């Protein structure tokens, strides 16, 4: 799966929104992440530590204080590390290509001079 697809995944966007905003409504979260109300209702118990009010009397227009579960937070950290690793690998590959071109140019120039 392409990294760009993962970066734009609705769940990733929801977690990023939650890290930036502690207090928000379900509608705001859905609007930012692109989740439907049903999708949000499905994943909220997996991503958030829910208070009694959020479980029993949930209203999509009522702002709540949302707290990510430790699993959701550490999974997001792993994803961030993965993004960094991919970026570093691309930079290393680019540097290696440049080094190969330089070595070929130097080898050819030494042959022409000799």
C-alpha positions as CSV (number, residue, x, y, z in Angstrom):
1,X,0.0,0.0,0.0
2,X,1.3,3.4,-0.9
3,X,2.4,5.8,1.9
4,X,0.2,8.5,0.5
5,X,-2.9,6.3,0.8
6,X,-2.0,5.6,4.4
7,X,-1.4,9.2,5.2
8,X,-4.8,10.2,3.9
9,X,-6.6,7.3,5.6
10,X,-9.7,8.5,7.6
11,X,-8.5,6.9,10.9
12,X,-5.1,8.6,10.6
13,X,-6.8,11.9,10.0
14,X,-9.1,11.3,13.0
15,X,-6.2,10.6,15.3
16,X,-4.3,13.6,14.0
17,X,-7.3,15.8,14.6
18,X,-7.7,14.4,18.1
19,X,-4.0,15.2,18.9
20,X,-4.5,18.8,17.8
21,X,-8.0,19.3,19.4
22,X,-8.9,17.9,22.8
23,X,-12.5,19.1,22.9
24,X,-14.7,18.7,19.9
25,X,-18.0,17.3,18.6
26,X,-18.5,14.1,16.7
27,X,-19.6,16.2,13.7
28,X,-16.4,18.2,13.7
29,X,-14.3,14.9,13.9
30,X,-16.3,13.5,11.0
31,X,-16.0,16.6,8.9
32,X,-12.2,16.8,9.4
33,X,-11.5,13.1,8.9
34,X,-14.1,12.3,6.2
35,X,-15.7,9.6,8.3
36,X,-19.5,9.1,8.2
37,X,-21.4,9.2,11.5
38,X,-21.7,5.4,11.4
39,X,-18.0,5.0,10.9
40,X,-17.2,7.3,13.7
41,X,-19.6,5.5,16.0
42,X,-17.9,2.2,15.1
43,X,-14.3,3.3,15.8
44,X,-14.8,5.7,18.7
45,X,-14.7,3.0,21.3
46,X,-11.4,1.6,19.7
47,X,-9.6,5.0,19.5
48,X,-10.9,6.8,22.5
49,X,-11.2,6.2,26.3
50,X,-14.9,7.0,26.6
51,X,-16.6,8.5,29.7
52,X,-20.0,7.4,30.8
53,X,-21.6,10.4,29.0
54,X,-19.9,9.5,25.7
55,X,-21.2,5.9,26.0
56,X,-24.7,6.4,27.4
57,X,-25.8,9.8,26.3
58,X,-23.7,10.6,23.2
59,X,-24.8,13.5,21.1
60,X,-22.9,14.3,17.9
61,X,-23.4,18.0,18.4
62,X,-22.2,18.1,22.0
63,X,-18.5,18.8,22.5
64,X,-16.7,16.3,24.6
65,X,-13.1,15.9,26.0
66,X,-11.7,13.1,23.8
67,X,-8.8,11.1,25.1
68,X,-6.9,8.7,22.8
69,X,-6.3,5.2,24.1
70,X,-2.7,4.3,24.7
71,X,-2.9,1.8,21.9
72,X,-4.2,4.3,19.4
73,X,-1.5,6.8,20.4
74,X,1.4,4.3,20.2
75,X,0.1,3.0,16.9
76,X,0.1,6.5,15.6
77,X,3.7,7.0,16.8
78,X,4.7,3.8,15.0
79,X,3.1,5.1,11.8
80,X,5.0,8.4,12.2
81,X,8.2,6.4,12.6
82,X,7.4,4.4,9.5
83,X,6.8,7.7,7.5
84,X,10.2,9.0,8.8
85,X,11.9,5.7,7.8
86,X,10.5,5.8,4.3
87,X,11.6,9.4,3.9
88,X,15.1,8.6,5.1
89,X,15.3,5.6,2.8
90,X,14.4,7.8,-0.2
91,X,17.0,10.4,0.7
92,X,19.6,7.6,1.1
93,X,18.8,6.2,-2.3
94,X,19.1,9.6,-3.9
95,X,22.5,10.2,-2.2
96,X,23.7,6.7,-3.4
97,X,22.7,7.5,-7.0
98,X,24.6,10.8,-6.8
99,X,27.7,9.0,-5.4
100,X,27.5,6.4,-8.2
101,X,27.3,9.1,-10.9
102,X,30.3,11.0,-9.3
103,X,32.4,7.8,-9.2
104,X,31.6,7.0,-12.8
105,X,32.5,10.5,-13.9
106,X,35.8,10.3,-11.9
107,X,36.6,6.9,-13.3
108,X,36.0,8.0,-16.9
109,X,38.0,11.2,-16.4
110,X,40.9,9.3,-15.0
111,X,40.8,7.0,-18.1
112,X,40.7,10.0,-20.4
113,X,43.6,11.7,-18.7
114,X,45.9,8.6,-18.6
